[in-house]
Amino acid sequence: MYVLGIETSCDETAASIVKDGARILSNEVSSSLSFHKKYGGVVPEIASRRQLETITGVLECAINKTRVKLSDIDLVSVTNGPGLLGSLLVGISFAKSLSLGLGIPLLGVNHLYSHIYANFLNAADAVPCLPFVALIISGGHTSLFFVEGFDKIKILGSTQDDACGEAFDKVAKILGLGYPGGPLIERLSRKGNPRKIRFGCSNTKEPLDFSFSGIKTAVLYAVSGKGLSLNEKRDIAASFQEAVISALIKKSLLACRAKGIKILVVGGGVAANNRLRERFYQKARDNGIRCYFPAQELCLDNAAMVAGLGYQLFKRGHRSDLELAAELN
């Protein structure tokens, strides 16, 4: 079964063809990141305008890189939330037109659940066994889920303020590094001392929730009024990164213990961080838990994960119609 995936939840415009929910035949992504850099974050109007301009070309590239024709597609799977309203509407409207024009089914899928599914694509080793605990960490979301099935996912905890990736962006701005902050903080941290400054993430009322606004403010106070050397910036970045990773690990392992689960799945843009992956694998192994990450290119927003999840949901009887709407939460 050939599924066409469409993803336009933020600043990427993506299209992918996936066979039988597992094998990626093409996965094209066009980013408008360069247009947002000077603003220090994504500008929704710019993102949606660029998506309108590029979505047809991205689809053509995805089709041309395979031997599959549009007439061979069995299902159109599209992200319908959460995300930026204007961006979501571009993808949803385009998917509806394809569904109607080609006479094939349409299915809207959840963006966060798609990040979980990225672990099941082009897997060289065994894929995770259900049930499992999943952690999604990105620029807009930090959430823990209990996954009993592809259509049976329960949220366990989420951030109460800044998302993890958002905190990386803000700390990078404080340090004068630029945008996006995640890769810049990671690069700067490599030569820093992660134990130089004792940062910590704020406690939350619910044990599986997250809070990153406090550590961002702590970094601001540590920097305020000082002319920092490169080495001092490296130490601050490394100490911040280590504290955030420690908080993510602590909550994830707690969720696994609470559910009696020995499998942890991680996804989202921040999951591409090499130091984070290294520490998660180590701590999970120390606690008898098997930890899974998708390939780094599948951590970022892409349409293959949308197509893959769409296949699984379609097989379980899920369908959408032309009244499919954007869901912001």
C-alpha positions in Angstrom: 0.0 0.0 0.0 1.4 3.4 -1.0 0.7 6.3 1.3 1.4 9.9 0.5 2.3 12.0 3.6 2.0 15.8 3.8 3.4 17.8 6.7 3.1 21.6 7.1 2.7 22.1 10.8 5.4 24.7 11.3 8.1 26.1 8.9 8.7 23.0 6.9 6.9 21.9 3.7 7.2 18.1 3.4 5.9 15.3 1.2 6.8 11.6 1.3 5.7 8.3 -0.1 5.9 5.3 2.2 5.1 1.7 1.4 3.2 -0.4 3.9 4.0 1.9 6.8 7.6 1.0 7.0 9.7 1.6 3.8 10.4 5.2 2.8 10.5 5.6 -0.9 10.9 9.4 -0.9 11.0 12.0 1.8 11.3 15.6 0.6 11.5 18.6 2.9 11.7 22.3 2.1 12.4 24.6 5.0 11.8 28.3 5.3 14.3 28.6 8.2 16.5 31.1 6.4 13.6 33.5 6.3 13.0 33.3 10.0 16.6 33.6 11.3 16.8 37.3 11.5 13.6 37.4 13.7 15.0 34.8 16.1 12.0 32.5 15.7 9.3 31.3 13.3 7.1 34.0 11.9 3.7 32.2 11.1 2.8 34.5 8.2 6.1 33.9 6.5 5.9 30.2 7.1 2.4 29.7 5.6 3.2 31.9 2.5 6.4 29.9 1.8 4.4 26.7 2.1 1.8 27.9 -0.4 4.6 28.7 -2.8 6.5 25.4 -2.5 4.1 22.6 -1.7 3.3 21.7 -5.3 7.1 21.5 -6.1 7.8 19.5 -3.0 5.1 16.9 -4.0 6.5 16.7 -7.5 10.0 16.0 -6.1 8.6 13.3 -3.8 6.8 11.6 -6.8 9.8 12.0 -9.2 12.2 10.3 -6.8 10.2 7.0 -7.0 8.6 4.8 -9.6 5.3 5.5 -8.1 2.7 7.6 -9.9 0.0 9.7 -8.4 -2.5 7.2 -9.7 -0.8 4.5 -7.6 -1.3 6.3 -4.3 -3.8 4.6 -2.0 -4.1 7.1 0.8 -3.3 10.8 1.5 -2.2 11.2 5.1 -1.8 14.8 6.4 -0.9 16.5 9.7 -4.0 18.3 11.0 -2.5 19.4 14.3 -1.0 20.6 16.5 0.8 23.4 14.8 0.5 26.9 13.3 -3.0 27.5 12.0 -2.1 29.0 8.7 0.5 26.4 8.0 -1.8 23.5 8.9 -4.5 24.8 6.6 -2.1 24.9 3.6 -1.3 21.1 4.1 -4.9 20.1 4.9 -6.4 22.0 1.9 -3.7 20.5 -0.5 -4.4 17.0 0.9 -8.2 17.5 0.4 -7.7 18.5 -3.2 -5.6 15.5 -3.9 -8.0 13.1 -2.2 -10.9 14.6 -4.1 -9.1 14.7 -7.5 -7.6 11.3 -7.2 -10.6 9.7 -5.6 -8.6 8.2 -2.7 -9.2 8.3 1.1 -8.0 11.1 3.3 -6.7 10.8 6.8 -5.7 13.5 9.3 -3.0 12.5 11.9 -1.6 14.0 15.0 1.9 15.6 14.6 3.2 14.5 18.0 2.0 10.9 17.4 3.8 11.0 14.1 7.1 11.8 15.8 6.6 8.7 17.9 6.0 6.6 14.7 9.3 7.8 13.2 11.0 5.0 15.2 9.2 2.5 13.0 10.5 3.7 9.7 13.4 2.2 7.7 14.4 0.4 10.9 17.6 -1.6 10.6 17.1 -3.3 13.9 13.9 -4.5 15.7 11.3 -1.9 16.2 9.8 -1.1 19.6 7.2 -3.5 21.0 3.9 -2.2 22.3 3.2 -1.0 24.9 5.9 1.6 25.6 6.5 5.0 27.1 7.3 7.8 24.6 9.0 11.2 25.1 8.5 13.8 22.4 10.9 16.8 22.7 10.8 19.6 20.1 10.7 23.4 19.8 7.0 23.5 20.6 6.3 20.4 22.7 7.8 18.4 25.6 5.4 15.5 26.4 5.4 12.0 27.8 2.9 9.4 26.5 1.9 5.9 27.3 1.4 4.1 24.0 -0.7 0.9 24.0 -1.5 1.0 20.3 -1.1 3.4 17.4 -4.6 4.6 18.1 -4.5 4.2 21.8 -2.1 6.9 23.2 -2.5 8.6 26.6 -0.6 11.7 27.7 1.2 11.3 31.0 2.8 14.7 31.4 3.8 17.8 29.4 5.6 21.1 29.9 3.9 23.7 32.0 5.7 26.6 30.3 8.5 26.6 27.7 9.1 23.6 25.6 12.5 22.0 25.7 13.5 23.2 22.2 12.2 26.6 23.0 14.4 26.8 26.1 17.4 26.0 23.9 16.5 28.7 21.5 16.1 31.3 24.2 19.4 30.4 25.9 21.1 30.6 22.6 19.7 34.1 22.2 20.9 35.0 25.6 24.4 33.8 24.7 24.3 35.7 21.4 24.6 32.5 19.3 21.7 32.9 16.9 18.7 30.8 15.8 17.8 27.9 15.9 19.4 27.4 19.3 19.6 23.6 19.6 22.4 22.8 17.2 24.3 25.9 18.3 24.1 25.0 22.0 25.1 21.5 21.3 28.1 22.6 19.3 29.3 25.1 21.9 28.9 22.6 24.7 31.3 20.1 23.3 34.3 22.0 24.7 32.5 23.2 27.8 32.5 21.8 31.4 28.9 20.5 32.1 29.6 20.6 35.9 30.9 24.2 36.0 27.6 25.8 36.9 24.8 24.0 38.9 21.7 24.7 36.9 18.4 22.9 37.6 14.9 22.7 36.1 12.0 23.8 38.3 9.9 21.3 40.2 6.3 20.7 39.0 3.2 19.9 40.9 2.6 16.7 38.8 5.7 14.5 38.9 5.6 13.8 35.1 5.2 17.4 34.0 8.1 19.6 32.9 9.2 23.2 33.4 12.0 24.9 31.6 11.3 28.6 32.2 13.2 28.6 35.4 16.5 27.3 34.0 16.2 29.8 31.2 15.9 32.6 33.7 18.9 31.2 35.7 21.0 31.4 32.6 19.9 35.0 32.0 21.0 35.9 35.6 24.3 34.1 35.1 25.0 36.1 32.0 23.5 39.5 32.9 26.0 42.4 32.9 29.0 40.3 32.1 31.3 40.2 29.2 31.7 36.5 28.7 34.7 34.8 27.2 34.3 32.0 24.7 35.2 29.4 27.4 32.7 30.9 29.8 30.0 30.6 27.2 31.0 27.0 26.5 30.7 26.2 30.2 27.3 27.9 30.5 26.0 26.1 27.4 27.3 22.7 28.6 25.9 23.2 32.1 22.5 24.2 30.8 22.3 21.3 28.3 23.3 18.8 30.9 20.7 20.0 33.4 17.9 19.8 30.8 19.0 16.3 29.7 19.0 15.2 33.3 15.5 16.4 33.8 14.3 14.7 30.7 15.9 11.4 31.7 14.6 11.6 35.3 11.0 12.1 34.2 11.1 9.5 31.4 12.5 6.8 33.7 9.9 7.7 36.3 7.2 7.3 33.7 8.6 3.9 32.8 8.6 2.8 36.4 5.1 4.1 37.0 3.8 2.1 34.1 6.0 -1.0 34.7 7.4 -0.6 31.2 10.9 -1.5 30.0 10.7 0.2 26.6 11.3 4.0 26.1 10.8 5.7 22.7 12.1 9.2 22.0 11.3 11.5 19.1 11.1 15.2 18.0 13.7 17.7 16.9 15.6 17.8 20.1 16.1 14.0 19.9 18.7 14.7 17.2 21.1 16.0 20.0 24.0 13.6 20.2 24.8 14.3 23.9 21.1 13.6 24.7 21.1 10.4 22.8 24.3 9.2 24.5 23.0 9.9 28.0 19.6 8.4 27.4 21.1 5.2 26.0 23.4 4.9 29.0 20.8 5.7 31.7 18.2 3.5 30.1 20.7 0.6 30.0 21.7 1.1 33.6 18.0 0.8 34.5 17.2 -2.2 32.4 15.2 -0.2 29.9 15.6 -0.5 26.1 15.7 3.0 24.5 14.8 3.8 20.9 15.6 6.9 18.8 14.7 7.4 15.1 17.4 8.2 12.6 18.5 11.8 13.1 17.0 13.0 9.9 13.6 11.6 11.0 13.7 13.5 14.3 13.0 16.8 12.5 9.6 17.5 11.0 9.0 15.3 7.9 6.2 13.7 6.0 7.4 10.1 6.1 6.3 9.8 9.8 2.9 11.2 8.8 2.5 8.7 6.0 3.7 5.8 8.2 1.3 6.6 11.0 -1.5 7.2 8.5 -1.0 3.6 7.1 -1.4 2.1 10.6 -4.5 4.1 11.5 -6.1 3.4 8.1 -5.6 -0.3 8.6 -7.4 0.1 11.9 -10.4 1.7 10.3 -9.7 5.4 10.8 -10.9 7.8 8.1 -11.3 11.5 7.6 -13.6 13.4 5.2 -13.5 16.8 3.5 -14.6 18.5 6.7 -11.2 17.7 8.3 -10.2 20.7 10.3 -7.0 22.0 11.9 -6.6 21.1 15.6 -4.2 23.5 17.4 -3.9 21.5 20.6 
